[in-house]
Amino acid sequence: MARLEHVNFTVTDPDATAQVLCALFDWHLRWAGDAKNGGRSVHVGESESYLALYSPKKPLQAAVDSNFSLGGMNHIGLVVEDLDATEQRVIAAGFTPHNHADYEPGRRFYFHDGNGVEIEVVSYENR
């Protein structure tokens, strides 16, 4: 059996992105420091899993649509206990939820963070 430990993706400002994710999802900073190619990485999450937020020293280029790119990351799915409360935090942070759905096995919505990363928020509670 295997479990997912982390996902590493590129953002414009790993420290700022980490602050937002910690506020939205009640996560904590696990590690921050220098990374490959003169960049910086920040790890945020919980004790068993985390997101590694990386930014290289060189300026970033705009990404192509990940749905049409081999190996593209289409979204990150996160499970929360209280979907409605999390959605209110997402809205208060200035993001726009979309694609609300209620189908087995849970309720969900999506939003794009400040880096253009789509995040799916799902709850299996209160069904």
Secondary structure, DSSP 8 states (H G I E B T S, - for coil): -----EEEEE-S-HHHHHHHHHHHHT-EEEEEEEEGGGEEEEEEE-SS-EEEEEE-SS-------GGGSTT----EEEE-S-HHHHHHHHHHTT---EEEEEETTEEEEEEE-TTS-EEEEEE-S--
